[in-house]
Each structure stands twice: as C-alpha cells, then as structure tokens.
Amino acid sequence: MMRIRQIKGAVKLPRRQLETLRGLGLRNIGDEVQVKDTPSILGMVQRISHLVCCCKLSQDQVDS
C-alpha cells in the first residue's frame, strides 16, 4: 500500500494531468488517499510526481 497526498494545486494543468489526479481520487491540496501500489498506480504517480508526495506503508500502518 502507499499513501499519496496532493501538495500543489490543479489550476492551469494540462487536461491529462488533471484527469490523472481525479483518477487517483485527489481533488484539493492536502487531500490524501491510500492505494495499492500496482504498476498502473505507480505510472499515474510518476506522471504527476511534481503535484504529489507519496510514501509506502508497512503492514502495521495500513488503515483498515
């Protein structure tokens, strides 16, 4: 699992980056989601790495 937090706003972003943010469930600065670290999610994070920060979670940190 990994935690992704949006750290920059989405104003004047290319449409593709905006859709990637929305696809991850991020809408506002400070929004945070927990997702499985699949290849597709890692690709999305790489595409918008300048807008988000992410960290991997260990098993005991995962919220149920």
N, C-alpha and C positions, 0 to 999 in steps of 0.2 A: 504494500500500500504506500501511497505517497500523499502528501498534503500540498496543495497548490494555493497560493494567495496572490490576488491581483494587487500590484503595487503602483501601477500607473493607470491613468485614465484612458478611455477609449475614444476620445474626441479626435476627429480627423484621421482616423485609422483607415487603411485600405479595407474594403469590404471583407476580403478573405480573412484578415486577422480578426476583425470584429466577429465574424461567424465562428471562428475558432474559439474565441473567448466564450461566446454564448454556448457553443457545443460542450465546453467544459463546465458550464453552469455558473460562470462568473459574469456579474453584471456591473458591480460598482467597485471602487477602490476599497480594499480591505476585505472583500468577500473571500471566503476560504472554502475549499472543497477537499474531500478525501476520496481518492480514486485508486483503483488497482493500476499497477504500473505495467500495462500492456504495451506492446510496440506501437499501437495506434495512439495511445495517450502520450507516450514519450515523444512521438513525432509532432503531435499538437503542441506540446510544451516547448519543443525545440523551435517551432515556428514563431512562437510569441514569447520567447525567453526574455526579451527586453521589457516585457509588461508584467511578468510574474516572477515569484520566487517559489522554489519548491524544495521539499526535503523528504527523504524516505523515512518511513515509520517502521519501528520494530514491532513485533507481535504484541508486546505489552502496552504499546502506545496507541494501538488501534482502538477507536471508539466503536462500541457495538451498536 
